Amino acid sequence: MTGTLLKIDGLTKAYPGVVANDGVGFSVAPGEVHALLGENGAGKSTLVKMIYGLVKPDAGTMEFRGAPYTPAEPRAARATGVAMVFQHFSLFEALNVAENVALGMENPPPMRDLAARIREISHAYGLPLDPDRLVGDLSAGERQRVEIVRCLLQDPKLLIMDEPTSVLTPQEVEILFRTLRKLSSEGTAILYISHKLEEIRALCDGATILRGGKVVGSCIPRDKTARELAEMMVGGTFAETRRGGRTPGAPVLVVKDLSLPPMSQFGPALKHVDLTLRAGEILGIGGVAGNGQEELLATLSGEVPSADETVILKGEEASHLGPNERRARGLLSAPEERLGHAAVPAMSLTENTLLTGTIRKPLTKKGFIDMGAARAFAEEIIRAFDVRTPGPHVAARALSGGNLQKYVIGREVLQAPDVLIVNQPTWGVDAAAAASIRQALIDLAARGAGVIVISQDLDELMEIADNFCALYEGRLSAPRPVEGLSLDEIGLMLGGAQGMTEAQIEIQPEALA
């Protein structure tokens, strides 16, 4: 379609010590799927928050359908025709689908009428939903459908999507893409943020590249390779991941018949989990969000107690040990929720080193905190993992998500663990930073550590893991070598086909097409 729907000119937003957006300008046409590309901290999130009315720009102008556009709050943006699906879902698990949708509407109709509209819209766009189901019982993909349908009920002219595929299976991604293409064909413009560059190439008509808060280029994504897009984002080349040759050694972590009741009302139970991790091995564990990933990490790290003799660490029973005792013996972990679980938002990076570093690093003297040593450790992490920050005095919440992720992973890797368990190590991280984190995990395994990577990014697991297991409804499949494993086979494993023979798997993939 021709014309301009959204036009941005000279948009600027500064915070103390950093200019998040510096004179940003670009335009989006009706029906266009337009990507915003950039490293973590490039200014993408601030930019879309200004478009959606969450942040007020310091300078610059916006036009929507040819008229001045200055949304004072999201309500004004929605009234104009701008909707947004956030990376983190904003749903209440104890309410049903229709009740959650009603909470996001200014003047919701009677619940019976709303339920009928949800069924109608969700089926029309290939996202079927039952308005009476509790959100707590939905999969991650179904929860995203609720967020999208809530937006579609507002008849948006511009839909902003922030990392929409980070918790979806390959099959759910294809369903989402069909929906977005249908919306585009009907004239809805889509502003799309993702670090998955092959998705950008497959879906988007145009792209604006941000670096350091400024627009540094634009392109048609399908005319570029994923690597070319990544290099445009970082302004240069970055090293490819080097696997090297590794020969796994003796077992460093053995889990026997591990079961765990649900940690929350809607969480899954762990059911008879068995695994063996060897020195120098990277074990990839895949699964759709909500199938027990958090529960598995919590019980392996010692945050949640397990039954006796279910966890054997370096040949010794460790089920009774808490997190600090397991750290002392060499088992370290990095959880999925970086802000609030892995790091305290209001504490500085120096102070955040103390959360996990005092057990294996000399950060105390005679029982007192050695702030000089903590600061030096924080500076070492910043330097080794290229964390973009003014310094170790900065609060964790001031970092972009990707830079905080690099800091959290670096804090654990630099403590030289014998076993490292990480959940979603590169979630929301740009291509260059993801490559750096993955290389750090590979290098750690090359030095003899056993590494468990729990991830919903299947490409990531195929790139770095030696063996793959699928986690489905709290059950862990038997490991299979990554070499020769196809995405169709993985899709079946993620759907609970762990018990199938290889011959059965080979004749089943078309069922998921």
N, C-alpha and C positions, 0 to 999 in steps of 0.2 A: 504494500500500500504506500501511497505517496504522502507528502506533507510531513509535518513535525508535530509530535504529541508533547514531548517534554524537551525543553531547551534550557540548558544550564550555562551560565556565562560568569566567569571570574569568581566562582564560589570559594570562599576562604573561611577557615575556622582554626583558631589557635587556642591552645591550652598552655598553662605555665610550663615553659621549657621546651615546647614542641609545637610546630605548625602541622596540624593534622591534614588540612587541605589548603593548597596554595594556588589560588586562581584557576580552579578546575572548570573546564568547559567541555561539553559534548551535547549531542542531541539523540533522541530516540524517536523513531517513526511509529505510527500505528501498526500493530501486527508484527513488529520487529522483535526478535529475541536477541537482546544485546548483553554481552558479557562485560563485567567489570573484573579486570585481572590486575593482580599485584601481589607483592610479597606481604607477609604479615607486617602490619604497621604501615602499609603504603597509604592508608586513608580510606579504604573501601567502606568500612563500617560507619565511620563518621559521615561520609558522603550520603549513604542511603538513609541514615538517621535524619539528616537535614531534609532529604526529599520527603520523608514520612512524617516530619513535624516533631520528631523527638529532640532535635538539637536546632538551635537558632544560629544561622550563619553570621559571621562578623562582617562579611562583605560579599558582593556579587548578587546576581539576580537569577530567578527561575521563572519560566513561563510554562503554562500547561494549557494546551489547545489554544495557543495564541494570546492568552490572558496572563497578567502577572499572577505569580503563584508564591504565596508566603504563608505556608501552614504554621499556625501557632501551636498546634498539637495534633496528634494522630487523628483525632475525631474530624478535624478540618481537612486533613489529607484524604480520609475515607470519603467524606462528603464530596470532595472534588473528583474522586474516582481512582485514588491510589490505595492499594492494599499491599500488605507485606506478610510473608510467611517467614518467621524467624528460625534461626538455626536450632534454638532450644525451644521445645514445645511449651506453650502456656496453657496447659489443660489441667483440669481437676479430675483426679482418678476416681474419686468417689461419686462423681456425677455421670449421667449418661451422655451420649453424643449430642442429643438435642439440647440438653441443658447447657452444655459447654458452648454450643454454637450460639445460643441465646445470649450468653454472657458477653459475647463479642459484638453484639448488635445494638444500635442506638435505640430502636423501637421494635423489639421482636414481636412477631405475631403470636396469636394463641398457640400453645404447644402442639396441638393436633395439626394445625395448619403448617407449622414450622417443620414437624416431622415429615409431612407429605412433601414439602419443598425439598428437604434434605434427600429423601429417596429419589425424587425426580431429578435434581441437579446432579447427585452423585452417580446415578446410572447414566445420565446423558453424557457425562464426561469420563466414563469408564472407571469411576472410583466408588464402587458400590459400598454403601454404609447402611447399617441398621441403626436408626436414631435412638432405639431403646437400649442398646448395649452400653454397659459401663465402660468408661474409657480405661479403667484399670485392667480390664480384660482384653484390651486391644493390643495387637502387635505394634511395633514402631512404625511400620508402613501404614497401618490403618490409622494410627494417630496423626500421621502427616496428612492423610486424607481428610480428617476432621478439620485441620487447620486450613487446607486448601478450599474445601467446600464452604467453610465459614467466610472465606474471602469471596468466593464465587457468588454467594448469595447477595453480595453488595454490588454486583455487576461492575467490576473494576475495569478501568481503561488501561491501567498500568499495574502489573503485579510484580512485586519485588520478592525474589527468592534468595535466601542466604544459606549456602551449603545444603541444598535440599536432599541430596542423595547420600549423606554421610551415614545414615542408619538403615539403608535399604539393601535388599538382596538384588542381584542382577535382574531377576524377573520383575521386581517392583520398580526398578529404575526404568525399565522399558515401558511399563504401564504409565509411569509419571511422564515420560517423554511423549507418549501418544497424547496424553491430556494436554500438555503444554503446546504441542503442535496444533491441536484442535483449537485451543484458545487463540493462538497466533493467527490461524486461518480466519477466525471470526473478528479479527481486528484488535484483540487485546495485546498490548506491548508487554514484554517480560524483561525485566532487568535481573540478570542471573549472575550470582557470585558462586564460584566453585574453584577449588584447587585441583579438581580432577580434569586435566587438560584434554583428555580424549573425549570427555563429555562435552566440553566447550566446542571442540571441533565438530562433533556430531550434531549438536543442537543449535548453536548460535549463528546468527546472520552477520553480526559485527561485534567488535570488541574495542573497549577503551582500556589502555594500559596505564596504571598509576605506579609511580615510584617516588618515595619520599614526599607524598602528598601532592605531587604534580602530575599532570597528564604528559606522558613521554612518548605516546604513540597510539595508533589505532590500526586495525587490520580486519580482514575477513578470516576468521579462524580456520575455516576448512582449507584455505590456501596455505596454511602453515603446518609444520609438524608440531607435535607436542613439545619437543625439545626447543624448537625455534620460539614457541610461545613463552616457554620458561626463561629462555635467554633474554627475550624482550623485557620480561618482568624484572630480572635481576641486573640487566645492563651489562651482561658479559656471559662467559661460559661457567659451568660448574662441573665438578668431577662426577663421572658415572660411578655407580655403586660397584665396588670390587668385592666379589665373594671370596676368592681364594679357595684353597683346598683345606678342608678340615676333616680330621678323623676323630669321631666321637670316642671319648674315653669311658671311664667307669661311671656308674650312676651317681649323681649328686643329689637328686631329689626323687623319691619314690612315694607315690600316693596309692593307698590300698583301700578300696571299698569305702570311699569318703562320701558320706551322706550328711545333709544339712537341712534343717527345716527352713521354710521361707523367712527371709529377714524382714519382710513387710507383708501387708495384707495381699498385695497384688504381685509380689515377687515369686519366682519359681523356687522349688526345693532342689538341692543337689542330690542326685540319685546314683549311688554306687559308682563313683568316679574312680577310675584307675589310670595312672600315668607313670611313666618312667622318663626322667630327663637325664641325659648324660653330659659329662663335661665336654665343652666344645660344640654342643648341639644347640640349634635354634628350633624350638618346637612352636609351630604356628597353631593357634586355636581360633577358628572362625565361628561366627554365629551371628544371627540377627539380634539386634538389641533386645534385652529383656529375657534372654534364655539362660541366665545364670552367670554371666561374666563377672559382675560385681561380687556376687556371692563366692565364686571360685577364688578370686584374688583375695578377698577378705579372709577366707579360711586358710589359704596358703601363706599369707603374710602374718597370720597370728592375730589379726584384729578380732576374729570370731573364733572361739574355741572349737576344736573338733574332738571326736572320740579318740581314745587312746590307741596308739599304734596304727594310725591312719597316715601319718606324715613322717617319713624317714628322711632326714637331712644329713647328707654325707655319712651315711651308715649308722646314724644315731637317731633314736626315736625323738621327735620334736613336737608331737601333738600338744603337749602340755605347755609349750613355750609361748610367751607373748611376743609382740612385734620387736621389742628391743632385744630380747634374748635371741630371737631368730636372726636379727641383724648382726649381733655379735658373732654368731656362727656362720655368717656369710650370705644369708638370704635377704635380699633387698627387694623393694617393690615400688612401683609408681602407678597410682590409681588413675582412672579415667577422668574424674572430676578434679581438674587442676586447681581451680580457684575455690577454696573452701575445704578441700580434702587434702590435696597435695601441698597447698600453700595457703597461708593466712592472708587474706586480701590487704588488711591494714598494716601488716608488718613489712619491714624493708626486706630486700633480698638477703642482706647480711643476716637479719634475724631469722629468715626462713631457712637458712642453712642449718640452724640449730635444731629444727624440727626432727631431722633424721641423721644429722652429721655427727652428733656428739658421741655416738657409740663407736664409730670406726675412725674418726678424725680427732686430733688433739685440739679440740675447741674449748676445753675447760682446763683450769689450773686449780688443783686442790679444792675442787668442788665449786669453783666460781667460773662464770663464763669469761672466756678470753675473747673480747670483741675484736681485738686486732687479728687473731687467728681466724675468727669467723669471717671478718671482712676480706682477709687474704684468700680464703676458700671461695667466697662469693666472687671475687675478682677472677680467680682461676676458672670458675665455671663460665663466667661471662666471656672470658678470652677464648677458652677452648671450644665453646659451642656457639660463638658469634651471636651472643644475645644482644639485641639492639636496645640499649638503655643508657641513660646518662651516667649511671654508676650504681654501685651496690647499695646506696642509700635510698634508692627509689622504692616505693611501695609496690608489692606484687600486683595489686589491682591496676597500676598505671601501665603495665606492660600489655602489648597486644597478646591475643591468645596464643599465637604461634611462638612468640618470644618467651612467654612464660612456660610453654611446653618444653622448649629447648632448655630452659633453666632447670626445670624439674627433672628431666631425663639426665641432664649433665650432672646434677647433684648426686644422683644415684650411681651413674657409671663411674664417676671419678672417685668413688669410695671402694673401687676394686672388689665388687661382689663375686662370690663363687656361684650364686644363683641370682638371677634378676628376672622378676616377673613384671611386665608392663602391660597396661590395658589401654588400647587406643593411642599408641605412642606418637602418631602423626596426625591425629584428628584436627582438622581445621588449620593445618600447617601448609605453607606454600611449598612448591616443588623443590626449590633449593634447600630449604630447611628440612624437608622430609628426607631428602637424599642424605643430608648430613647426619640426621638422627639414625637412619637405617644403617649407614656406614659405621656409626659408633657402636651399634648393637652387633654388627658383624665382626668388628674388630675386638669387641669384648669376648665374643665366643671364640675367636681365633686365639685369644690369650688363655683359653681353657675354661671359661665360665659357661655354665648352662643358662640358656635364655629362653623364657616363655614369652611369646608375643601374642596377646589376645587382641584381635583386631577384626573390624567389620570391612576393612579394605582388603579384598581378596588379591588384588594386584600386588599389594605390599607383602602379603604372606607368600605368594608365589615367588616374589623376588628374593626374599631373604631367608625363608625357612627351609630346613632340611626335611622335616616331617610335618604333616598336617592332621589335625583332629577337628571335628565339628562338635559344637556344643548346641544341643537342642533340648529344650524343656528340662534343663538340668542334668541331662545325660551326655557323657563325652564318648564320642566314637573311638574306635581303635585307630591308632596312628597309621597314616599311609605316607610313603615317600612322596615329596612334592614333584619330583621329576616324573614326567609322564602323566600327571594328574590333570584332567581337563576341567574347565569351568562347569560343564554339564554334570560331571560327577560330583563336583563340589556343591553345586546347587541341590542335588539330591541329598547329599549328606547334611546340608544346612536345613533341609526339610524333614529330617528324621529318618533317612534311609540308611542308618549306620549298619544295620544288620544284614543288608543285602550283599549277596556275593558279587564279585567283580563281573561275572557273566550277566547277572541280573541288571547291574548298573549300566552295562554297555548297551542294553536294548531298551532302556527306559528314558533317556534324556529328552526325547521328543515330547514326553508327557508334560514337561515344564515349559515348552515353547509358547 
